[in-house]
Amino acid sequence: MSLDIYSPDTPTEPVRPGDRMRLLEEKALAALRSKLEPAGDDVQGVGLLEEHCCDLVFDCADVLDLPLKGEMLSLEIPFFSLERKDLLPWSWISSDGNTSVQVACSQDGRATMKDKDILIFCVSQIIAALNMGAKPGRTLRFGARAFLQATNRGTRGDDYRRLRDSLKRLKGTLVTVETRGKSTRSARQVSFIDEWSVLEKGEWQRVVTLEVTLSVWFFGLITKRSVLTIERSYFSLGPLQRRLYEIARKHVGNQAQWQVSLEQLRNKTGSRVARIRKFEEKIQEIIDLDCIPVYRLSLISSGQVKFYQKDQEKYARASFNALVPPVDKSRRMRG
């Protein structure tokens, strides 16, 4: 039985690549604003209160048999660093200029793409529980070894010790969102997790159990089922490769292809590579490896990058569907 619960909206008529990217950005920003903006003039409404909060600890199932889920907002906006150690702040501005995002961190550094694995693990568990009719809370408890195996990591001493570092970075990474209206301006700071704890045992003090309490904001996004299924081979990819897969998963989805400029792609990945030529070389290396699951990339003229389906049959079917005019169901029923 499939547990997939979300797929991107399929357009009823062909949409130009630029328009699709703008629409997806607007959709992501709408989700972000819905959690951050006050209701009306009630300033106290800014507080991110959720009815889903609970103090019950949710013990996780074996994720090896569960579909992996990625939260959609972080697929659109590069909150997580591509670098192993990143102490610098990062900022992003929407194309309409009305929303800005700043990501700051503690002395432990900004959360990385590998740290994000903990969130993917938690999202997958919560969605699986919701699909089975359970009502999980924001606090999840899971075994360290199960997590390491599920995310394709080693199980040596250093692998267990790195879990603490990942939790520190996730806790210390703060996201500040500012939105501008016609006559108002609002700002709100949120994080991904509220608190964490680990249980260590043995002579080497190896982490045995982790307990993570997600923030109200992040938990609210999950319970709204704003997620996409991701491939398990995602965990075998490097940081930039993961980010490119996320972008393809969000923007290509089940379409045949999608194009974006190198400059826009650099911004979407969150890369700090200053020279566009150097970023192009990195993209070409990944193209040569052909390591991105489901999708392929190619560099085309005028500084554009094309993402497209690897499966030729799926590519052909999606291309055909994009050319066929949508069926007017109301007319067919009247006929």
Summary of the structure (lengths in Angstrom):
residues: 335
radius of gyration: 20.7
end to end distance: 36.8
largest distance: 77.1
contacts: 990
relative contact order: 0.15
helix: 41%
strand: 23%
